[in-house]
Amino acid sequence: MRVEHIAIWTLDMERLASFYEKYFNAKRNDKYRNDKGFESYFLVFDEGARLEIMKKPSIDTTLHVECIGYAHVAFSVGNRENVISLTRRIENDGYKVVSKPRTTGDGYFESVILDPDGNIVEITP
């Protein structure tokens, strides 16, 4: 068994898809649209993981706070040096770094950034 994909809502699909393409080497498919205004892209990553970026006219924008449910997505970039350099690149491009590269109390090396919509993204070796 494997996770098939993870999906997130956005108000700006182009901006969010471009972020994951630029920093995490995602490849996007053709945009899907239905007659109710729903749109989506699937972003495919090097190892086959997929992230669905979705938009619809009736999305509730008031619920974007910490709550019970999914907390973040984590990307492995191969080694500690890549964690450090990618985090620096993302920060230099003006995105929020929540936690600079560090070893956590349980021995896990990571950084934590926010994507353009404020979704939490961990970067790991």
MMTF fields as JSON, N, C-alpha, C and O atoms, coordinates in Angstrom:
{
  "mmtfVersion": "1.0.0",
  "mmtfProducer": "UNKNOWN",
  "numBonds": 499,
  "numAtoms": 500,
  "numGroups": 125,
  "numChains": 1,
  "numModels": 1,
  "chainsPerModel": [1],
  "groupsPerChain": [125],
  "chainIdList": ["A"],
  "bondAtomList": [4, 2, 8, 6, 12, 10, 16, 14, 20, 18, 24, 22, 28, 26, 32, 30, 36, 34, 40, 38, 44, 42, 48, 46, 52, 50, 56, 54, 60, 58, 64, 62, 68, 66, 72, 70, 76, 74, 80, 78, 84, 82, 88, 86, 92, 90, 96, 94, 100, 98, 104, 102, 108, 106, 112, 110, 116, 114, 120, 118, 124, 122, 128, 126, 132, 130, 136, 134, 140, 138, 144, 142, 148, 146, 152, 150, 156, 154, 160, 158, 164, 162, 168, 166, 172, 170, 176, 174, 180, 178, 184, 182, 188, 186, 192, 190, 196, 194, 200, 198, 204, 202, 208, 206, 212, 210, 216, 214, 220, 218, 224, 222, 228, 226, 232, 230, 236, 234, 240, 238, 244, 242, 248, 246, 252, 250, 256, 254, 260, 258, 264, 262, 268, 266, 272, 270, 276, 274, 280, 278, 284, 282, 288, 286, 292, 290, 296, 294, 300, 298, 304, 302, 308, 306, 312, 310, 316, 314, 320, 318, 324, 322, 328, 326, 332, 330, 336, 334, 340, 338, 344, 342, 348, 346, 352, 350, 356, 354, 360, 358, 364, 362, 368, 366, 372, 370, 376, 374, 380, 378, 384, 382, 388, 386, 392, 390, 396, 394, 400, 398, 404, 402, 408, 406, 412, 410, 416, 414, 420, 418, 424, 422, 428, 426, 432, 430, 436, 434, 440, 438, 444, 442, 448, 446, 452, 450, 456, 454, 460, 458, 464, 462, 468, 466, 472, 470, 476, 474, 480, 478, 484, 482, 488, 486, 492, 490, 496, 494],
  "bondOrderList": [1, 1, 1, 1, 1, 1, 1, 1, 1, 1, 1, 1, 1, 1, 1, 1, 1, 1, 1, 1, 1, 1, 1, 1, 1, 1, 1, 1, 1, 1, 1, 1, 1, 1, 1, 1, 1, 1, 1, 1, 1, 1, 1, 1, 1, 1, 1, 1, 1, 1, 1, 1, 1, 1, 1, 1, 1, 1, 1, 1, 1, 1, 1, 1, 1, 1, 1, 1, 1, 1, 1, 1, 1, 1, 1, 1, 1, 1, 1, 1, 1, 1, 1, 1, 1, 1, 1, 1, 1, 1, 1, 1, 1, 1, 1, 1, 1, 1, 1, 1, 1, 1, 1, 1, 1, 1, 1, 1, 1, 1, 1, 1, 1, 1, 1, 1, 1, 1, 1, 1, 1, 1, 1, 1],
  "groupList": [{"groupName": "MET", "atomNameList": ["N", "CA", "C", "O"], "elementList": ["N", "C", "C", "O"], "formalChargeList": [0, 0, 0, 0], "bondAtomList": [1, 0, 2, 1, 3, 2], "bondOrderList": [1, 1, 2], "singleLetterCode": "M", "chemCompType": "L-PEPTIDE LINKING"}, {"groupName": "ARG", "atomNameList": ["N", "CA", "C", "O"], "elementList": ["N", "C", "C", "O"], "formalChargeList": [0, 0, 0, 0], "bondAtomList": [1, 0, 2, 1, 3, 2], "bondOrderList": [1, 1, 2], "singleLetterCode": "R", "chemCompType": "L-PEPTIDE LINKING"}, {"groupName": "VAL", "atomNameList": ["N", "CA", "C", "O"], "elementList": ["N", "C", "C", "O"], "formalChargeList": [0, 0, 0, 0], "bondAtomList": [1, 0, 2, 1, 3, 2], "bondOrderList": [1, 1, 2], "singleLetterCode": "V", "chemCompType": "L-PEPTIDE LINKING"}, {"groupName": "GLU", "atomNameList": ["N", "CA", "C", "O"], "elementList": ["N", "C", "C", "O"], "formalChargeList": [0, 0, 0, 0], "bondAtomList": [1, 0, 2, 1, 3, 2], "bondOrderList": [1, 1, 2], "singleLetterCode": "E", "chemCompType": "L-PEPTIDE LINKING"}, {"groupName": "HIS", "atomNameList": ["N", "CA", "C", "O"], "elementList": ["N", "C", "C", "O"], "formalChargeList": [0, 0, 0, 0], "bondAtomList": [1, 0, 2, 1, 3, 2], "bondOrderList": [1, 1, 2], "singleLetterCode": "H", "chemCompType": "L-PEPTIDE LINKING"}, {"groupName": "ILE", "atomNameList": ["N", "CA", "C", "O"], "elementList": ["N", "C", "C", "O"], "formalChargeList": [0, 0, 0, 0], "bondAtomList": [1, 0, 2, 1, 3, 2], "bondOrderList": [1, 1, 2], "singleLetterCode": "I", "chemCompType": "L-PEPTIDE LINKING"}, {"groupName": "ALA", "atomNameList": ["N", "CA", "C", "O"], "elementList": ["N", "C", "C", "O"], "formalChargeList": [0, 0, 0, 0], "bondAtomList": [1, 0, 2, 1, 3, 2], "bondOrderList": [1, 1, 2], "singleLetterCode": "A", "chemCompType": "L-PEPTIDE LINKING"}, {"groupName": "TRP", "atomNameList": ["N", "CA", "C", "O"], "elementList": ["N", "C", "C", "O"], "formalChargeList": [0, 0, 0, 0], "bondAtomList": [1, 0, 2, 1, 3, 2], "bondOrderList": [1, 1, 2], "singleLetterCode": "W", "chemCompType": "L-PEPTIDE LINKING"}, {"groupName": "THR", "atomNameList": ["N", "CA", "C", "O"], "elementList": ["N", "C", "C", "O"], "formalChargeList": [0, 0, 0, 0], "bondAtomList": [1, 0, 2, 1, 3, 2], "bondOrderList": [1, 1, 2], "singleLetterCode": "T", "chemCompType": "L-PEPTIDE LINKING"}, {"groupName": "LEU", "atomNameList": ["N", "CA", "C", "O"], "elementList": ["N", "C", "C", "O"], "formalChargeList": [0, 0, 0, 0], "bondAtomList": [1, 0, 2, 1, 3, 2], "bondOrderList": [1, 1, 2], "singleLetterCode": "L", "chemCompType": "L-PEPTIDE LINKING"}, {"groupName": "ASP", "atomNameList": ["N", "CA", "C", "O"], "elementList": ["N", "C", "C", "O"], "formalChargeList": [0, 0, 0, 0], "bondAtomList": [1, 0, 2, 1, 3, 2], "bondOrderList": [1, 1, 2], "singleLetterCode": "D", "chemCompType": "L-PEPTIDE LINKING"}, {"groupName": "SER", "atomNameList": ["N", "CA", "C", "O"], "elementList": ["N", "C", "C", "O"], "formalChargeList": [0, 0, 0, 0], "bondAtomList": [1, 0, 2, 1, 3, 2], "bondOrderList": [1, 1, 2], "singleLetterCode": "S", "chemCompType": "L-PEPTIDE LINKING"}, {"groupName": "PHE", "atomNameList": ["N", "CA", "C", "O"], "elementList": ["N", "C", "C", "O"], "formalChargeList": [0, 0, 0, 0], "bondAtomList": [1, 0, 2, 1, 3, 2], "bondOrderList": [1, 1, 2], "singleLetterCode": "F", "chemCompType": "L-PEPTIDE LINKING"}, {"groupName": "TYR", "atomNameList": ["N", "CA", "C", "O"], "elementList": ["N", "C", "C", "O"], "formalChargeList": [0, 0, 0, 0], "bondAtomList": [1, 0, 2, 1, 3, 2], "bondOrderList": [1, 1, 2], "singleLetterCode": "Y", "chemCompType": "L-PEPTIDE LINKING"}, {"groupName": "LYS", "atomNameList": ["N", "CA", "C", "O"], "elementList": ["N", "C", "C", "O"], "formalChargeList": [0, 0, 0, 0], "bondAtomList": [1, 0, 2, 1, 3, 2], "bondOrderList": [1, 1, 2], "singleLetterCode": "K", "chemCompType": "L-PEPTIDE LINKING"}, {"groupName": "ASN", "atomNameList": ["N", "CA", "C", "O"], "elementList": ["N", "C", "C", "O"], "formalChargeList": [0, 0, 0, 0], "bondAtomList": [1, 0, 2, 1, 3, 2], "bondOrderList": [1, 1, 2], "singleLetterCode": "N", "chemCompType": "L-PEPTIDE LINKING"}, {"groupName": "GLY", "atomNameList": ["N", "CA", "C", "O"], "elementList": ["N", "C", "C", "O"], "formalChargeList": [0, 0, 0, 0], "bondAtomList": [1, 0, 2, 1, 3, 2], "bondOrderList": [1, 1, 2], "singleLetterCode": "G", "chemCompType": "PEPTIDE LINKING"}, {"groupName": "PRO", "atomNameList": ["N", "CA", "C", "O"], "elementList": ["N", "C", "C", "O"], "formalChargeList": [0, 0, 0, 0], "bondAtomList": [1, 0, 2, 1, 3, 2], "bondOrderList": [1, 1, 2], "singleLetterCode": "P", "chemCompType": "L-PEPTIDE LINKING"}, {"groupName": "CYS", "atomNameList": ["N", "CA", "C", "O"], "elementList": ["N", "C", "C", "O"], "formalChargeList": [0, 0, 0, 0], "bondAtomList": [1, 0, 2, 1, 3, 2], "bondOrderList": [1, 1, 2], "singleLetterCode": "C", "chemCompType": "L-PEPTIDE LINKING"}],
  "groupTypeList": [0, 1, 2, 3, 4, 5, 6, 5, 7, 8, 9, 10, 0, 3, 1, 9, 6, 11, 12, 13, 3, 14, 13, 12, 15, 6, 14, 1, 15, 10, 14, 13, 1, 15, 10, 14, 16, 12, 3, 11, 13, 12, 9, 2, 12, 10, 3, 16, 6, 1, 9, 3, 5, 0, 14, 14, 17, 11, 5, 10, 8, 8, 9, 4, 2, 3, 18, 5, 16, 13, 6, 4, 2, 6, 12, 11, 2, 16, 15, 1, 3, 15, 2, 5, 11, 9, 8, 1, 1, 5, 3, 15, 10, 16, 13, 14, 2, 2, 11, 14, 17, 1, 8, 8, 16, 10, 16, 13, 12, 3, 11, 2, 5, 9, 10, 17, 10, 16, 15, 5, 2, 3, 5, 8, 17],
  "groupIdList": [1, 2, 3, 4, 5, 6, 7, 8, 9, 10, 11, 12, 13, 14, 15, 16, 17, 18, 19, 20, 21, 22, 23, 24, 25, 26, 27, 28, 29, 30, 31, 32, 33, 34, 35, 36, 37, 38, 39, 40, 41, 42, 43, 44, 45, 46, 47, 48, 49, 50, 51, 52, 53, 54, 55, 56, 57, 58, 59, 60, 61, 62, 63, 64, 65, 66, 67, 68, 69, 70, 71, 72, 73, 74, 75, 76, 77, 78, 79, 80, 81, 82, 83, 84, 85, 86, 87, 88, 89, 90, 91, 92, 93, 94, 95, 96, 97, 98, 99, 100, 101, 102, 103, 104, 105, 106, 107, 108, 109, 110, 111, 112, 113, 114, 115, 116, 117, 118, 119, 120, 121, 122, 123, 124, 125],
  "secStructList": [7, 7, 7, 7, 7, 3, 3, 3, 3, 7, 1, 7, 2, 2, 2, 2, 2, 2, 2, 2, 2, 2, 2, 2, 7, 7, 3, 3, 7, 7, 7, 3, 3, 7, 6, 6, 1, 7, 3, 3, 3, 3, 3, 3, 7, 6, 6, 1, 7, 3, 3, 3, 3, 3, 3, 7, 6, 6, 7, 7, 4, 4, 4, 7, 1, 1, 7, 1, 1, 7, 7, 7, 3, 3, 3, 3, 7, 1, 1, 2, 2, 2, 2, 2, 2, 2, 2, 2, 2, 2, 2, 2, 6, 6, 7, 7, 3, 3, 3, 3, 3, 3, 3, 7, 6, 6, 1, 7, 3, 3, 3, 3, 3, 3, 7, 6, 6, 7, 7, 3, 3, 3, 3, 3, 7],
  "xCoordList": [0.841, 0.0, 0.893, 1.984, 0.415, 1.138, 0.138, -1.003, 0.556, -0.286, -0.313, 0.745, -1.486, -1.631, -1.331, -0.556, -1.941, -1.621, -2.195, -3.023, -1.739, -2.252, -2.783, -2.18, -3.899, -4.52, -4.624, -4.871, -4.431, -4.598, -5.377, -5.247, -6.185, -6.938, -6.067, -5.182, -6.314, -5.617, -6.53, -7.497, -6.228, -6.929, -6.148, -6.699, -4.861, -3.999, -3.201, -2.084, -3.784, -3.158, -1.829, -0.88, -1.755, -0.533, 0.636, 1.729, 0.392, 1.437, 1.916, 3.119, 0.987, 1.352, 2.046, 3.047, 1.532, 2.175, 3.585, 4.513, 3.751, 5.082, 6.074, 7.247, 5.618, 6.479, 7.034, 8.24, 6.154, 6.589, 7.415, 8.28, 7.157, 8.002, 9.408, 10.401, 9.483, 10.775, 11.65, 12.841, 11.084, 11.901, 11.961, 12.91, 10.968, 10.922, 10.844, 10.523, 11.14, 11.218, 9.94, 9.997, 8.798, 7.522, 7.272, 7.722, 6.555, 6.093, 4.575, 3.968, 3.955, 2.487, 1.848, 2.422, 0.642, -0.116, -0.954, -0.875, -1.748, -2.678, -3.755, -4.157, -4.208, -5.227, -6.539, -6.961, -7.172, -8.501, -9.52, -9.303, -10.631, -11.73, -13.042, -13.187, -14.003, -15.34, -16.336, -15.966, -17.588, -18.6, -19.09, -19.92, -18.59, -18.972, -17.907, -18.037, -16.863, -15.811, -14.629, -13.671, -14.685, -13.553, -12.41, -12.628, -11.185, -9.988, -8.916, -8.9, -8.021, -6.901, -5.738, -5.889, -4.573, -3.352, -2.858, -3.011, -2.274, -1.484, -0.028, 0.417, 0.712, 2.149, 2.822, 2.529, 3.72, 4.406, 5.864, 6.51, 6.37, 7.743, 8.618, 8.111, 9.923, 10.893, 10.661, 10.821, 10.295, 10.126, 8.699, 8.379, 7.832, 6.482, 5.393, 4.214, 5.741, 4.718, 3.955, 4.508, 2.674, 1.855, 1.129, 0.663, 1.048, 0.332, -0.711, -0.375, -1.971, -3.027, -3.297, -3.584, -3.199, -3.486, -4.89, -5.138, -5.817, -7.213, -7.777, -7.339, -8.758, -9.419, -10.884, -11.214, -11.751, -13.161, -13.721, -13.212, -14.752, -15.287, -15.807, -15.751, -16.306, -16.963, -16.035, -16.52, -14.708, -13.791, -13.897, -13.977, -13.897, -13.987, -12.582, -11.748, -12.309, -10.976, -10.804, -9.731, -11.818, -11.721, -11.14, -10.885, -10.923, -10.516, -9.014, -8.584, -8.2, -6.763, -6.039, -5.358, -6.216, -5.575, -5.141, -5.551, -4.301, -3.95, -5.204, -5.996, -5.375, -6.554, -6.24, -5.182, -7.142, -6.97, -6.973, -7.815, -6.044, -5.955, -4.519, -3.589, -4.346, -2.998, -2.252, -2.811, -0.994, -0.202, 0.821, 1.054, 1.437, 2.471, 2.772, 2.323, 3.545, 4.099, 5.62, 6.138, 6.327, 7.786, 8.398, 7.931, 9.448, 10.175, 11.599, 12.271, 12.055, 13.439, 14.241, 13.879, 15.326, 16.149, 17.531, 18.423, 17.714, 18.917, 19.969, 20.498, 20.295, 21.327, 21.191, 20.426, 21.959, 21.887, 22.268, 21.65, 23.272, 23.719, 22.604, 22.438, 21.834, 20.709, 19.606, 18.959, 19.39, 18.411, 18.832, 18.024, 20.087, 20.611, 20.525, 20.046, 20.985, 21.013, 19.606, 19.345, 18.701, 17.34, 16.621, 15.908, 16.803, 16.177, 16.679, 15.891, 17.967, 18.558, 17.986, 17.651, 17.878, 17.343, 15.896, 15.526, 15.083, 13.679, 13.577, 12.774, 14.384, 14.377, 14.831, 14.22, 15.884, 16.388, 15.371, 15.388, 14.487, 13.439, 12.221, 11.219, 12.297, 11.262, 10.193, 9.218, 10.359, 9.377, 9.743, 10.902, 8.736, 8.914, 9.591, 9.156, 10.664, 11.312, 10.87, 11.165, 10.169, 9.66, 10.769, 10.892, 11.575, 12.663, 13.834, 13.727, 14.951, 16.15, 16.663, 16.302, 17.493, 18.006, 18.616, 19.435, 18.178, 18.621, 18.355, 17.599, 18.983, 18.693, 17.716, 17.985, 16.586, 15.558, 15.955, 16.947, 15.195, 15.472, 15.486, 16.144, 14.766, 14.755, 15.759, 15.713, 16.683, 17.76, 17.416, 18.172, 16.317, 15.844, 16.364, 16.136, 17.052, 17.547, 16.49, 16.004, 16.137, 15.087, 15.129, 15.761, 14.434, 14.028, 12.533, 11.972, 11.894, 10.46, 10.208, 10.653, 9.484, 9.155, 7.651, 6.952, 7.165, 5.769, 5.721, 6.486, 4.825, 4.643, 3.853, 3.476, 3.593, 2.914, 1.542, 1.085, 0.883, -0.425, -0.327, -1.348, 0.881, 1.05, 1.016, 1.003, 1.002, 1.074, 2.471, 3.466, 2.544, 3.826, 4.502, 3.897, 5.781, 6.568, 7.872, 8.626, 8.133, 9.406, 10.352, 9.948, 11.606, 12.647, 13.613, 14.189, 13.8, 14.64, 15.687, 15.558, 16.737, 17.744, 17.169, 17.888],
  "yCoordList": [-1.17, 0.0, 1.242, 1.233, 2.31, 3.573, 4.718, 4.534, 5.877, 7.059, 7.432, 7.56, 7.607, 7.912, 9.38, 9.701, 10.268, 11.692, 12.414, 11.876, 13.626, 14.528, 15.745, 16.177, 16.308, 17.441, 18.634, 18.483, 19.83, 21.061, 22.078, 22.147, 22.861, 23.94, 25.178, 25.39, 25.986, 27.244, 28.232, 27.835, 29.502, 30.524, 30.888, 31.497, 30.518, 30.866, 29.635, 29.408, 28.858, 27.605, 27.833, 27.074, 28.854, 29.104, 29.419, 28.876, 30.302, 30.69, 29.491, 29.292, 28.696, 27.57, 26.476, 25.918, 26.169, 25.159, 25.604, 24.794, 26.863, 27.382, 27.263, 26.969, 27.488, 27.349, 25.927, 25.738, 24.935, 23.543, 23.088, 22.222, 23.658, 23.361, 23.933, 23.249, 25.169, 25.85, 25.244, 25.026, 24.969, 24.559, 23.05, 22.562, 22.303, 20.87, 20.014, 18.828, 20.624, 19.928, 19.207, 18.181, 19.721, 19.122, 19.344, 20.328, 18.418, 18.54, 18.539, 17.651, 19.536, 19.619, 19.027, 19.057, 18.487, 17.976, 19.106, 20.244, 18.795, 19.777, 20.073, 19.2, 21.311, 21.71, 20.985, 20.889, 20.48, 19.878, 20.925, 21.649, 21.004, 21.898, 21.146, 20.334, 21.427, 20.879, 22.025, 23.191, 21.701, 22.731, 23.435, 24.339, 23.035, 23.684, 24.657, 25.209, 24.871, 25.806, 25.183, 25.88, 23.877, 23.188, 23.077, 22.752, 23.351, 23.216, 22.522, 22.636, 21.801, 21.198, 20.909, 20.765, 20.831, 20.324, 19.187, 19.232, 18.181, 17.218, 17.587, 17.766, 17.7, 17.927, 16.604, 15.998, 16.158, 14.884, 15.188, 16.007, 14.512, 14.71, 13.555, 12.512, 13.746, 12.809, 11.356, 10.469, 11.096, 9.715, 9.208, 8.104, 10.004, 9.552, 10.072, 9.893, 10.713, 11.293, 12.361, 13.004, 12.544, 13.523, 14.43, 13.995, 15.699, 16.704, 17.308, 17.791, 17.283, 17.891, 19.293, 19.477, 20.27, 21.666, 21.944, 21.776, 22.372, 22.493, 23.881, 24.562, 24.275, 25.567, 25.413, 24.683, 26.112, 26.195, 27.517, 28.069, 28.024, 29.343, 29.424, 30.493, 28.332, 28.378, 28.027, 27.743, 28.038, 27.641, 28.606, 29.819, 28.072, 28.867, 29.304, 28.459, 30.583, 31.096, 31.395, 31.841, 31.167, 31.519, 30.41, 30.632, 29.217, 28.073, 27.826, 26.79, 28.723, 28.484, 28.823, 29.842, 27.929, 28.066, 26.674, 25.67, 26.625, 25.309, 24.643, 25.252, 23.401, 22.66, 21.175, 20.788, 20.355, 18.914, 18.529, 18.999, 17.683, 17.254, 17.32, 17.375, 17.316, 17.337, 18.588, 19.685, 18.422, 19.537, 20.06, 21.267, 19.18, 19.612, 18.507, 17.369, 18.879, 17.912, 18.038, 19.135, 16.929, 16.948, 16.43, 15.447, 17.105, 16.706, 16.335, 17.083, 15.192, 14.776, 15.265, 15.011, 15.965, 16.534, 15.888, 16.417, 14.757, 13.959, 14.033, 13.0, 15.244, 15.369, 16.711, 17.587, 16.838, 18.039, 19.296, 20.346, 19.199, 20.368, 20.875, 22.084, 19.953, 20.358, 21.019, 21.957, 20.535, 21.175, 22.619, 23.541, 22.802, 24.139, 25.057, 26.186, 24.584, 25.451, 25.763, 26.895, 24.791, 25.054, 26.009, 26.906, 25.823, 26.726, 28.149, 29.094, 28.303, 29.627, 30.247, 31.432, 29.448, 29.928, 30.391, 31.458, 29.593, 29.943, 31.231, 32.11, 31.34, 32.545, 33.762, 34.826, 33.621, 34.735, 35.202, 36.361, 34.303, 34.658, 35.261, 35.551, 35.452, 36.178, 35.351, 35.902, 34.039, 33.196, 33.056, 33.208, 32.764, 32.671, 31.365, 30.279, 31.493, 30.333, 30.317, 31.243, 29.27, 29.13, 28.63, 29.073, 27.703, 27.114, 26.85, 26.062, 27.514, 27.319, 25.887, 25.216, 25.42, 24.046, 23.789, 24.558, 22.674, 22.352, 20.883, 20.217, 20.406, 19.069, 19.232, 19.956, 18.558, 18.663, 17.842, 17.113, 17.957, 17.239, 15.732, 15.033, 15.224, 13.777, 13.347, 12.217, 14.272, 13.928, 14.035, 13.545, 14.652, 14.781, 16.095, 17.146, 16.074, 17.301, 17.805, 17.051, 19.074, 19.639, 21.151, 21.767, 21.737, 23.134, 23.147, 22.172, 24.258, 24.381, 25.728, 26.77, 25.68, 26.907, 26.941, 25.954, 28.086, 28.208, 28.395, 29.184, 27.672, 27.892, 29.197, 29.808, 29.638, 30.927, 31.042, 32.152, 29.922, 29.952, 29.794, 29.816, 29.636, 29.464, 28.017, 27.753, 27.069, 25.657, 25.336, 25.806, 24.548, 24.202, 23.108, 22.084, 23.341, 22.396, 22.137, 23.068, 20.866, 20.482, 20.072, 19.439, 20.448, 20.034, 19.185, 19.639, 17.94, 16.961, 16.392, 16.504, 15.774, 15.15, 13.983, 13.355],
  "zCoordList": [0.0, 0.0, 0.0, 0.569, -0.646, -0.647, -0.697, -1.122, -0.271, -0.395, -1.872, -2.489, -2.448, -3.871, -4.145, -5.046, -3.372, -3.463, -2.25, -1.515, -2.067, -1.044, -1.785, -2.768, -1.333, -2.006, -1.07, 0.126, -1.636, -0.863, -1.694, -2.916, -0.992, -1.627, -1.73, -0.901, -2.733, -2.906, -3.613, -4.263, -3.488, -4.257, -5.517, -6.434, -5.567, -6.7, -7.135, -6.669, -8.023, -8.45, -9.171, -8.974, -9.988, -10.758, -9.828, -9.984, -8.86, -7.912, -7.105, -6.941, -6.605, -5.762, -6.572, -6.124, -7.746, -8.595, -8.976, -8.967, -9.306, -9.678, -8.534, -8.761, -7.303, -6.128, -6.018, -5.859, -6.104, -5.971, -7.179, -7.045, -8.336, -9.499, -9.303, -9.549, -8.866, -8.728, -7.638, -7.859, -6.47, -5.331, -5.105, -4.491, -5.588, -5.307, -6.574, -6.511, -7.717, -9.007, -9.407, -10.086, -9.002, -9.391, -10.883, -11.471, -11.462, -12.843, -12.801, -12.202, -13.439, -13.381, -14.633, -15.721, -14.447, -15.586, -16.17, -15.708, -17.174, -17.723, -16.684, -15.915, -16.681, -15.717, -16.019, -17.171, -14.964, -15.064, -14.638, -13.666, -15.365, -15.01, -15.184, -16.098, -14.292, -14.519, -14.648, -14.507, -14.913, -15.168, -13.904, -13.989, -12.728, -11.467, -10.969, -9.876, -11.754, -11.379, -10.656, -10.322, -10.409, -9.772, -10.775, -11.942, -10.311, -11.123, -10.3, -9.075, -10.967, -10.242, -11.171, -12.384, -10.552, -11.171, -10.298, -9.078, -10.898, -10.16, -10.368, -11.501, -9.282, -9.331, -8.996, -7.966, -9.86, -9.664, -9.323, -9.977, -8.288, -7.835, -8.312, -8.726, -8.253, -8.825, -8.441, -9.28, -7.215, -6.757, -6.928, -6.486, -7.57, -7.869, -6.956, -7.26, -5.839, -4.969, -5.752, -6.645, -5.406, -6.112, -5.124, -4.071, -5.497, -4.728, -5.658, -6.74, -5.243, -6.05, -5.514, -4.331, -6.399, -6.076, -6.61, -7.804, -5.734, -6.133, -5.825, -4.897, -6.631, -6.46, -6.861, -7.795, -6.14, -6.532, -6.023, -5.048, -6.664, -6.29, -4.863, -4.255, -4.316, -3.002, -1.837, -0.741, -2.044, -0.972, 0.211, 0.018, 1.421, 2.653, 3.053, 3.379, 3.035, 3.357, 4.842, 5.249, 5.654, 7.074, 7.939, 9.122, 7.38, 8.193, 8.202, 8.71, 7.667, 7.563, 8.877, 8.994, 9.854, 11.161, 11.605, 11.023, 12.649, 13.201, 13.722, 14.441, 13.357, 13.789, 13.705, 13.208, 14.181, 14.084, 12.618, 11.854, 12.22, 10.825, 10.348, 11.151, 9.058, 8.492, 8.926, 8.924, 9.296, 9.813, 8.82, 8.758, 8.043, 7.106, 6.106, 6.243, 5.099, 4.158, 4.275, 4.485, 4.142, 4.256, 2.964, 2.389, 2.517, 1.326, 1.708, 2.419, 1.243, 1.424, 0.227, -0.922, 0.506, -0.566, -0.647, -1.31, 0.02, -0.177, 0.897, 1.307, 1.378, 2.406, 3.128, 2.724, 4.207, 5.041, 4.27, 4.449, 3.423, 2.646, 1.744, 1.581, 1.153, 0.305, 1.131, 0.664, 2.352, 3.244, 3.484, 3.368, 3.816, 4.123, 2.904, 3.014, 1.746, 0.559, 0.047, -0.361, 0.058, -0.408, 0.536, 0.087, 1.83, 2.805, 2.592, 2.602, 2.404, 2.168, 0.885, 0.859, -0.166, -1.448, -1.29, -1.779, -0.61, -0.389, 0.433, 0.117, 1.48, 2.313, 1.512, 1.61, 0.729, -0.086, -1.115, -1.529, -1.528, -2.481, -1.791, -2.446, -0.477, 0.242, 0.925, 1.435, 0.945, 1.628, 3.1, 3.485, 3.91, 5.366, 5.754, 5.369, 6.524, 7.134, 8.594, 9.35, 8.98, 10.34, 11.258, 12.4, 10.746, 11.521, 10.588, 9.648, 10.854, 10.037, 10.212, 11.178, 9.296, 9.406, 10.783, 11.286, 11.369, 12.726, 13.011, 12.304, 14.045, 14.55, 15.698, 16.657, 15.598, 16.625, 17.847, 17.814, 18.909, 20.144, 19.987, 20.758, 18.996, 18.77, 17.704, 17.219, 17.337, 16.421, 14.946, 14.106, 14.613, 13.24, 12.662, 13.26, 11.524, 10.893, 9.921, 9.078, 10.04, 9.194, 9.213, 10.071, 8.24, 8.306, 8.039, 7.54, 8.374, 8.155, 7.494, 7.974, 6.379, 5.645, 5.401, 5.625, 4.94, 4.531, 3.024, 2.469, 2.36, 0.927, 0.753, 1.753, -0.474, -0.671, -0.013, 0.262, 0.243, 0.903, 2.413, 3.1, 2.939, 4.378, 4.833, 6.036, 3.898, 4.268, 4.788, 4.237, 5.831, 6.443, 5.641, 5.324, 5.314, 4.544, 5.305, 5.588, 5.634, 6.222, 5.092, 4.117, 5.25, 4.318, 5.097, 6.085, 4.659, 5.372, 4.419, 3.2, 4.997, 4.125, 3.321, 2.543]
}
